[in-house]
Every structure is written in C-alpha cells, then in structure tokens.
C-alpha cells in the first residue's frame, strides 16, 4: 500500500471517530422540552420577578426618578412603579419635589400586569424600623430614670409625655401630683415642659410619674408643754380660789 493511500485511510478513520463522538455527545444531552422554554420565558418576564418580590416581601433599594400628582415614580426591573405620597413617609409630605433623585427602600404591594400597574410602599419599612428603634430604646431604659419631656396630649385618665430620648410615656392622673387632681387639664396644658420619673415598663409601654419627684412636705410637729409638778395644784382651795361666789 502506498504512503498516499495510508494517509487517506487514516484521515477517513479520524473523521469517522470524530463524527461518532459528536453523535454520542448529542445523544447524552437531553433535549430541551417546551416546559424548559416556558421556564426561561417566565424568568425573563419582569412582572413575574416583581410578583416574587411582593410574595417574599423583599426590600428593594430604588431611586426616585420622577414626581407626579399624588406620588413619585421609581423603576424596578425596568418597570415603571408608583409610590403614593401616603406610602412614602410616616408623616405628611409638604413638597414631593424634595424626594426627586432620592434613594429610598420600598416593597411591592400591588402587581397587575394586565393593567400595567405596579405599586410600591416605603411606609411599612419605615414603621418596622421605627418599631425596632423604639424596642431598643425601651430595652435600655431603666426604672428610676429621671427625664425631661413635653406634654403631647391630655386625656381624662392622664397625660402623654414625649420624652427627650424620643419615647412617649403616660403619666396617670394619680401620678401627676401629691395633691388630688380631678382631671389632668386642671394642672397641665399641651406643650408644657415637665420632669418625670420612669416608674414602670410593661409590654412596650412606659409609665411615668411627676408626683414621685415632688418633695414630701412634712407637717410641723405640734409641741405639747407639760407643766411642772410643783405648778400642779390638787387641793380644793387651788381649784376654787379664783372662783367668785
């Protein structure tokens, strides 16, 4: 056999081996089903992703891209989302323009692909953070601590005081003064600055007392003068000598 025939035969064998290997590899790889294509499609659909965010209550960092009537616009997964003004803060917002280009954290609260509706909220996250901060402050508050505060509201049963550390507590009407107080408004007004003492902490509620800081006024001791024995007369003459008959 000539050298040329040997080379041709070897080339054909190599080609057949490579073709067989390719066929085996293709046979080992499972073919993609229609379900696989649907899964890929679902993963690529941003509406499905924002639905998952809502189901999982995922916190999303976003930037306010625009201000519209009644709220602001943010972008989530390429979708235009709306944050109502009432869901943007814990308090009333005078000027929504102050939120433009501001970074905020939101949760998805409503998804409707058919209506192209995506609504988000920052309020719930802010409430959770406020609650956590309050719990931490209360855990660090000790009974007996004396603080200064401002009277926030007055009720028939007591006065709510905003403390200097940001917490609020109740001064029960019986703890306002050592003197009897019928209703708190008799001695207190909203806005008054008062000093209070922490007398109780239970279930996240703080009990305060103004009465505990009042000085106890002691009644003056009445002195009784006992006459000396020699000045005490016991005879009938002593008893009647000053009587005029």
C-alpha positions as CSV (number, residue, x, y, z in Angstrom):
1,X,0.0,0.0,0.0
2,X,1.4,3.4,-0.9
3,X,2.0,6.2,1.5
4,X,-0.8,8.3,0.0
5,X,-3.4,5.5,0.4
6,X,-2.3,5.1,4.0
7,X,-2.7,8.8,4.8
8,X,-6.1,8.9,3.1
9,X,-7.3,5.8,5.1
10,X,-6.0,7.4,8.4
11,X,-7.8,10.7,7.6
12,X,-11.1,8.8,7.0
13,X,-10.8,6.9,10.3
14,X,-10.2,10.1,12.2
15,X,-13.2,11.8,10.6
16,X,-15.4,8.8,11.5
17,X,-14.2,8.8,15.1
18,X,-15.0,12.5,15.5
19,X,-18.4,12.1,14.0
20,X,-19.2,9.2,16.3
21,X,-18.0,11.2,19.3
22,X,-20.3,14.1,18.3
23,X,-23.3,11.7,17.9
24,X,-22.6,10.2,21.3
25,X,-22.4,13.6,23.0
26,X,-25.6,14.7,21.4
27,X,-27.3,11.5,22.5
28,X,-26.1,12.0,26.1
29,X,-27.5,15.6,26.2
30,X,-31.3,15.6,26.9
31,X,-33.4,17.6,24.5
32,X,-35.0,20.8,25.9
33,X,-38.7,20.4,26.4
34,X,-41.4,23.1,25.9
35,X,-41.6,23.4,29.7
36,X,-37.9,24.4,29.7
37,X,-38.6,27.1,27.2
38,X,-41.6,28.3,29.3
39,X,-39.4,28.4,32.4
40,X,-36.8,30.5,30.6
41,X,-39.6,32.8,29.4
42,X,-41.0,33.1,32.9
43,X,-37.6,34.0,34.4
44,X,-37.2,36.7,31.7
45,X,-40.6,38.3,32.4
46,X,-40.1,41.2,34.8
47,X,-43.7,41.0,36.0
48,X,-43.0,37.6,37.4
49,X,-40.0,38.8,39.2
50,X,-41.8,41.7,40.9
51,X,-44.6,39.3,41.8
52,X,-42.0,37.2,43.6
53,X,-40.7,40.4,45.3
54,X,-44.2,41.0,46.6
55,X,-44.7,37.4,47.8
56,X,-41.4,37.4,49.6
57,X,-41.8,41.0,51.0
58,X,-38.4,41.8,49.5
59,X,-36.9,45.2,50.4
60,X,-35.8,47.0,47.2
61,X,-33.4,49.9,47.1
62,X,-34.6,52.3,44.4
63,X,-34.1,55.9,43.3
64,X,-37.0,58.4,42.8
65,X,-37.0,59.1,39.0
66,X,-39.9,61.5,38.8
67,X,-42.7,63.3,40.7
68,X,-46.3,63.0,39.6
69,X,-49.6,64.0,41.0
70,X,-50.1,62.1,44.3
71,X,-46.8,60.3,44.4
72,X,-43.4,59.5,42.9
73,X,-42.1,57.2,40.1
74,X,-39.4,54.6,40.6
75,X,-38.0,51.9,38.3
76,X,-38.0,48.2,39.3
77,X,-36.7,45.5,36.9
78,X,-37.2,48.0,34.0
79,X,-40.9,48.5,35.0
80,X,-42.3,51.9,36.0
81,X,-43.5,51.7,39.6
82,X,-45.7,54.2,41.5
83,X,-45.2,55.1,45.2
84,X,-48.3,57.0,46.5
85,X,-47.4,60.0,48.7
86,X,-49.3,58.3,51.6
87,X,-46.9,55.4,51.3
88,X,-43.7,57.4,51.1
89,X,-43.3,58.6,54.7
90,X,-44.7,58.2,58.2
91,X,-45.8,61.8,58.2
92,X,-47.4,64.2,55.7
93,X,-45.1,65.4,52.9
94,X,-45.5,69.1,52.1
95,X,-43.4,69.1,48.9
96,X,-42.9,65.8,47.0
97,X,-40.1,67.5,44.9
98,X,-37.8,67.1,47.9
99,X,-37.8,63.3,47.1
100,X,-36.6,63.7,43.5
101,X,-33.5,61.6,42.9
102,X,-33.6,60.5,46.5
103,X,-32.6,56.9,47.3
104,X,-35.3,55.1,49.3
105,X,-36.3,51.5,50.2
106,X,-39.6,50.1,49.1
107,X,-41.7,46.9,49.0
108,X,-44.0,45.8,46.2
109,X,-47.7,46.0,47.4
110,X,-49.7,45.6,44.2
111,X,-48.9,43.9,40.9
112,X,-51.2,43.8,37.9
113,X,-49.6,43.0,34.5
114,X,-52.8,43.3,32.6
115,X,-53.3,46.9,33.8
116,X,-49.6,47.7,33.7
117,X,-49.9,48.5,37.4
118,X,-47.0,48.3,39.9
119,X,-47.5,50.0,43.3
120,X,-44.8,50.2,45.9
121,X,-44.6,51.4,49.5
122,X,-41.8,52.7,51.8
123,X,-44.1,53.3,54.8
124,X,-44.2,49.7,56.1
125,X,-40.4,49.6,56.1
126,X,-40.2,52.9,58.0
127,X,-42.7,51.7,60.5
128,X,-40.7,48.5,61.1
129,X,-37.5,50.5,61.6
130,X,-39.3,52.9,64.0
131,X,-40.7,50.0,66.0
132,X,-37.3,48.3,66.2
133,X,-35.6,51.5,67.3
134,X,-38.3,52.0,70.0
135,X,-37.8,48.5,71.3
136,X,-34.1,49.1,71.5
137,X,-34.6,52.4,73.4
138,X,-37.1,50.8,75.8
139,X,-34.7,47.9,76.5
140,X,-32.1,50.4,77.5
141,X,-34.5,52.5,79.7
142,X,-34.2,51.9,83.4
143,X,-36.8,52.2,86.1
144,X,-36.0,55.2,88.3
145,X,-34.5,57.3,85.4
146,X,-35.5,61.0,85.6
147,X,-36.1,62.6,82.2
148,X,-37.5,65.9,80.8
149,X,-40.4,65.8,78.4
150,X,-43.2,67.7,76.7
151,X,-46.9,67.1,77.3
152,X,-48.3,65.8,74.0
153,X,-51.9,65.1,74.7
154,X,-54.3,65.2,77.7
155,X,-56.9,62.6,78.5
156,X,-59.2,62.2,81.4
157,X,-57.1,59.4,82.8
158,X,-53.7,61.0,82.3
159,X,-51.2,62.9,80.2
160,X,-49.0,61.6,77.5
161,X,-45.4,63.0,77.6
162,X,-42.9,63.0,74.8
163,X,-39.5,62.3,76.4
164,X,-36.2,63.8,75.4
165,X,-35.0,60.4,74.1
166,X,-37.9,60.3,71.6
167,X,-40.0,57.8,73.6
168,X,-43.5,58.6,74.9
169,X,-45.0,57.6,78.2
170,X,-48.1,58.0,80.3
171,X,-48.4,60.0,83.5
172,X,-51.6,58.6,85.1
173,X,-53.8,61.2,86.7
174,X,-52.9,59.7,90.1
175,X,-49.2,60.3,89.4
176,X,-49.4,64.0,88.5
177,X,-49.3,65.4,91.9
178,X,-49.4,64.6,95.6
179,X,-52.5,66.8,95.7
180,X,-55.7,65.4,94.4
181,X,-56.1,66.1,90.7
182,X,-59.5,65.6,89.2
183,X,-58.5,65.8,85.5
184,X,-55.0,66.5,84.1
185,X,-56.2,69.6,82.3
186,X,-56.7,71.3,85.7
187,X,-52.9,71.5,86.2
188,X,-51.3,70.7,82.8
189,X,-51.5,72.0,79.2
190,X,-50.3,70.6,75.9
191,X,-46.7,71.9,75.3
192,X,-45.8,72.1,79.0
193,X,-42.2,71.0,79.8
194,X,-42.2,68.6,82.8
195,X,-39.8,66.4,84.6
196,X,-40.9,62.8,85.1
197,X,-39.6,59.6,86.7
198,X,-39.8,56.2,85.0
199,X,-41.8,54.0,87.4
200,X,-42.8,51.1,85.1
201,X,-42.2,49.4,81.8
202,X,-44.5,46.7,80.5
203,X,-45.4,45.4,77.1
204,X,-43.6,48.3,75.4
205,X,-45.5,50.9,77.4
206,X,-43.7,53.4,79.7
207,X,-45.3,54.6,82.9
208,X,-44.2,57.9,84.3
209,X,-44.7,59.9,87.5
210,X,-44.4,63.6,88.3
211,X,-45.6,63.0,91.8
212,X,-42.5,60.9,92.7
213,X,-40.3,64.0,92.1
214,X,-42.3,66.3,94.4
215,X,-40.8,67.0,97.8
216,X,-42.7,65.5,100.6
217,X,-43.9,68.3,102.9
218,X,-43.8,67.3,106.5
219,X,-46.4,68.6,108.8
220,X,-44.9,70.8,111.6
221,X,-44.6,68.9,114.8
222,X,-47.0,70.1,117.4
223,X,-45.3,70.8,120.7
224,X,-47.2,70.0,123.9
225,X,-46.0,71.8,127.0
226,X,-46.4,69.8,130.2
227,X,-46.5,71.9,133.4
228,X,-44.0,71.2,136.1
229,X,-45.3,69.1,139.0
230,X,-44.9,71.9,141.5
231,X,-47.2,74.1,139.5
232,X,-50.0,71.5,139.6
233,X,-52.4,72.1,142.5
234,X,-54.6,69.3,143.7
235,X,-56.3,70.9,146.7
236,X,-59.9,72.1,146.7
237,X,-58.5,75.5,147.6
238,X,-56.5,75.7,144.5
239,X,-59.4,74.7,142.4
240,X,-61.9,77.2,143.8
241,X,-59.6,80.1,144.9
242,X,-60.3,82.1,141.7
243,X,-64.0,81.5,141.7
244,X,-66.2,84.3,142.8
245,X,-69.3,83.3,144.8
